[in-house]
Amino acid sequence: MEALRQVVEVDNNQINKIPNELTDFQKLLLSAPVMTDDEYNFFLNKKQNFKNWK
């Protein structure tokens, strides 16, 4: 196993990173598909329908 370590500065309880430096996790989140509000509401409606289905 390989351990990674990064040194960062902390100011007012916030981590100061170099601007435009994204972590792999941030890149993953930014590359994920996005739902519109209408699509999300449609999903919630269908989810509720499944709960009521017996």
GIZI-V619632 format. One record per backbone hydrogen bond with DSSP energy under -1.0 kcal/mol. NH is the residue of the N-H (numbers start at 1). CO is the residue of the C=O. If there is no record, write none. Layout:
# GIZI-V619632
nh->NH co->CO
nh->NH co->CO
This chain:
# GIZI-V619632
nh->11 co->14
nh->14 co->11
nh->16 co->9
nh->21 co->18
nh->27 co->23
nh->28 co->24
nh->29 co->25
nh->30 co->26
nh->31 co->27
nh->40 co->36
nh->41 co->37
nh->42 co->38
nh->43 co->39
nh->44 co->40
nh->45 co->41
nh->46 co->42
nh->47 co->43
nh->48 co->44
nh->49 co->45
nh->50 co->46
nh->51 co->47
nh->52 co->48
